[in-house]
Amino acid sequence: MSDPVIEIKAVSKSFRRNHVLREMSLEVERGQTFAFLGRNGAGKTTAIRLLLGLLDRDEGEIRVLGLDPTEQPLELRARVGYLAEDQTMYGWMRCAEMLSFIAPFYPTWDHELALKYAREFEVPLQTKIKHLSKGQNVRLGLVLSLAHRPELVILDDPALGLDPIMRKQFNRDLITHLQGEGRTVFYSSHLLYEVEPVADQVAILDQGQVVRQCDTEHLRSDVKQIMLGRDAVSLVDQGSILDQRPDGPEMAIIVEGAEAILDKLQREGTDHRVVDLNLDEIFEAYVVGQGETEPVASTNR
């Protein structure tokens, strides 16, 4: 039975003549780690600010935990943990003081849990925030976003700016402390190769619309690169081609709906080779590929 934590239906948002979101739709089920992928400027942060009630949509419907963010923003934020890429905190405070300062804003704040997370994330509680490293600042932000036991955690590219070791450590913490507790995680990022191991489902945002949403494993099995002779490309439904390029005497085509296409090539006796793609390569095919695809909201593609 469907139990959506986030529902976005045909939402549009513009800033003057700049159309950032164009009838965007997606749905996030309870307990999922959901990767929201898009290039810088694709509209990811705008969508998140709409989810939190920090902006008002122009058109469409939004429900987060069953609430309308515009009409019930304070009730919603009490149930959501949010960690932003550019999160700023009072530099003159010590980390321990920041925990005490934030606590009154959340009726469900658990100070013992905050201290537990601080120990596990190696946050130096007696250090002033202005003296923290980038990694320590991110981990402190994670403590602040989790200690009130939120039902939904929204992470807006929080690992941006960390070195590769710290990014891997952050994702390890994400898996251990969020997935392990069954929390719903909405993770916006463009560090695709690091999102891939932790995401249950992926949505790709391009030009203000979700061009693909489905389970991560299904996406990897459905989108493949096929190497075949140039004269054989006509056997492939052009609407299934996301990207194509010449490769010597062959063509390298990236397709969605790979199983049906490969069955057809097999029946026709057409020589071909299949190349598996990682999430980064799939993402690139959707947002900068030379094929033509129609934006969709369905999770069944």
N, C-alpha and C positions, 0 to 999 in steps of 0.2 A: 504494500500500500504506500502510495506517495506521501511523503512527509516533508514538504519543502520548508526550508528555513529562510531562503531568499527567493522571491518571485519578482522578476522584472518583465513587464509586458509592454512592448511597443513604446519604449521611453525615448523621448527626444529632448535634447538640451542644446541651446545655442547661446553664444555670447556675441551679441550684435549680429554680424553677418557670418560669424564663424560657427558652422554647424558641427558640434563636437560629437554628439550621439544622434543617430538617425533610426528611430523606431527599433531600438535595441531590445532584445528579449533574451532571457536566460533563466534557469532555475537551478537551485542548489538544494540537495537533499540533506537531511539531518545526518550528522556523523561523517560526512565526506570531507576529504581534503581536496579543495577545488582550486585548480590553477587558472587564473585569469590572465591570459597572455596577450601582449600587444606591444608594438614598438613605442618608443617614447613619443608622446603626443597623440597616441591613438584614442585617448579618452578614458583610460583606466582610472586615473585619479578622480576625474570628474564623476564617473560612475560610483566610485566609493563614497565620495562626498554626498551624492544623492542618497545612497544607502543609509548614511548616518544622519540625514536630515540637515546637513550643513549647507546644502543647496536645494533649491526647489526645481523640480522638473518642469518642462514646458508642456509636455504631453505624456500620456501613458499612465501606467499603474505600477506602484512598488509596494511590496509587503516584505518586511523583515521581522521574523519571529511573530508573524501575524499582525504586525503593527504598521501603520503608515508613518514613515519617518518624518514627514512634514507636519503631521498633526500630533504625533506623540514622540517628539525627539528625546526628551529627557528620560521618559520611561524606557525607550529603546536603548539609549546609551548606557543605562544602568545594567543592561543585560548583555552588552557587547564589549569585547576587548578589542582595542584598536592600536596598532603600532604603525606609525607612518615612516616613510623614508627620511623625511626631514624633521623628525620629532625634536623639539627643543624643550629644554628644562632649565630651571633656575640654576645657573652655574655656581652661585655662591652657597647653595645648599649641599650638605653631605647627603650621600645616598640614603642613609637611614632617615634623615629629616624629610627627604622627598617621599618616602613611604608613608610617614606619619601625616604629611601635608595632604596627600592624595586620598587617604582613607575616608575622611568624612564625606567625600563626594559619592561614595558607593555604599548603600545600605548593607550589601552582602560582603563587604570587605573582610577578609580573613587575614589578620596580621601574622598569625603563626604560619599560615601558608605562604605569605609574602617572604617571611624570613627563611622558610624552607627553600623556596625557589631561589632566593638570593644566594644561599649556600651552594645549591646545586649548579647555578649558573656562574658561580665564582664572582659575584658582584661585591666589590670592596665597600662595605657599608659606611666606613668612617672616612672615605675619600670624598672630597668635594667633586661635584659633577663636572666642573670645568677642567678637572685634572684627569678625567676618564679617557681611555683610548676609545676609538670608534667602536671597537668590538664590545667593550665594557658598557658603552652608552646604549648600544642595541640591546644587550642582555638586561640592563636595568629597565629599559622600555618594555621588554617582554615580561618582566616581573610585574610592572605596573599594569599591564594589560591583562594579566591572568589572576591576580590575587583576589579579585572579587568573584571568582568562579563564573566567568561568562559562559553563556550558552553558545555564543558565536564569537570567533576570533577573526578579525580582519587585519591582514598584514599587507601593507602597501609598499612593495619592493623594499623591505626592511634591510636586506643584506647588501644593498647597493653601497659601494664604497668600502666594503670589507675586503681584506685580502683573501685569497682562495682557501687558506686553512680555516680562517674565521667563518667564511661562508659555509664550509662543510660542517663546522662545529655548530653553527646556528641551525642548519637543517637537521643535524642529529638531535639537538634540543627540541626542535619542532616535532620530530617523530616521537621522541620519548615522552614528552610532556603534554602533547596535544592529541595526537592519534591514540596514544596509549590510554588516555582518559576518555576517548570517544567524543571529543569535542568536534564541532563543525568548524572548519578552517577555510576561509576565503583568502587565497594567497595570490596577490598580484605581483607579477615579476616579468622581466625579460631575460633573466639568467636561466634559460630554458633547460640546459643540461643538468642543472641542479634541482630544478623543480620536478623533472621527470621521475626520479626514484620515489618521491613522496606524494605525488598527485593521484587521486582516485579518478578524477574527471578533469577535463580540460575544456576551456572555451577560448577561442581565438578571436580577438577583436581587431577589426581592420576598417578604417574609414568610418568609424562610428557605429558599426554593426557587427554582430557575432556571425562570423562566416562558417564556424564549425563548433559544435559542442558534442562531446561524447566521452565514454570511458577511455582512459589513457591506453589500456591494452588494446581495446577495439580500434582506436585511432592508428596505432602502430601496425595492426594487422590489415587495416582497410586501405592505408595509403602506402604505396610501394613505388619504387623506381623500376621501370622496365626498359631493358636495352633490346632493341630490335632493329631490323633493317628499315631504311627510310621509306621504302615502298610499302611496308607493312603498317605504317602509322594509320593509314586510312581504315584499317580494321577496327581501330579503337574509337569508341564514341567520343567525339570532340568535347562534349559537355563533361566528361570525366577527367579530362586532362587539366592538371593544375599548372604544370610547367613542362617545358620541352626545350631541348637544345641538341645541336648536332655533336656527335662524338666520333670523329673519323667517319667510317662508312656507315655507322649506326646512328640512331637517334636515342637519346636518353629522355624518356617521358616519365613524369611523376603523375600518378593517377589516384583517384579515390574510387572505391568500389572495385578494388584490385581482384578479388576472388572471381567475379563474373568475367572480368576482362581476361584473366589468365585462363579460365575455362574455355573461352572463345578461341584464344590463340592456340590452345592445345588441340581443340577440335579441328581448327584450320590447318594444323601441322606447321605452324609458323615458328621458326627458330627465335628464341628469346631467352634472356637472362633476367632474373629478379634480384634486385638489390634492396635489402632492408634499410630503413631510414630511422634516424633518431628524431626526437621531438624537435630539435633545433632545425633540422632539414625539412621536416614536415611543416613547421611554422613558416619557414622561408617560402616554401612552395605556395602556401595560401596567401601570403601578404605581398610577395614580390614576384610570384610566378607569372608566366606568359599565357597560361590558360585562362579561361573565363568561367567563373563560378558565381552562383547566385547566393546572396546572404540568406541564411536560414536561422530559425530559432529552435528547430526540432532537435531533440537529443537522440533521435533514432537513426540518424544518417551514419 
